[in-house]
């Protein structure tokens, strides 16, 4: 009986191992397929930037003679550095301000909840469902009357308001997963609320805060609607820089692709360099 059971168990274990391997291979192929489909438009845009205007329109192939003509034309037409500096200042400035406002708000909601906490969180998230164009006129008039049109300060304020609901929600979930015993131990040792936040909460949730900040930077960097409607030249970021290559005569695909590549390159490199930290932060507290 023992011999028969061991003989039947061996084929089952082998078949189970083969089934697991097959599933793993299929999931890997599926993951690579999805990744290639998502990345292909970016890859095609980068390639188009190295073509001439005629080749970009008439010769949509992967084999061509690369040229820097479009990049040179883009640099000669307008100063890339000025737009890039505006993007850096606005993206990181709005992220810093959003974190400064969101950390105490998320702390209060996570550790001092009331009956209205969940309702407040849902209300904050519901503001993201409102189309931006629906509030364009009042915001434009307010910015005009306060002198914030075409200023970095104005963009920092509007980007902060745009990202604040998401930042508060993410920080709330990270703080909620924080063991309360650690904070209670700090209070028993005489720690004040500020000491509790700065010396206990922030260091222990740093991965989550970092990933939230990175997401806010990416959202601010890629925002185009408000930058196109609230700026003209002085505070225009790279999203407005890309839009400047459309004209009444039509779209110059090679130059537009070159400008887009130059605009997304910094944030793309930042995303690749910090992808481990972002994944770690987004999965913070998921496994206990």
Helices and strands as residue ranges (DSSP letters): H 2-49, H 53-58, H 69-77, H 80-111, H 117-126, G 127-129, G 132-135, H 136-146, H 152-176, H 180-188, H 193-196, I 197-201, H 202-204, H 206-222, H 225-230, H 238-243, E 246-247, E 250-251, H 253-273, H 275-282
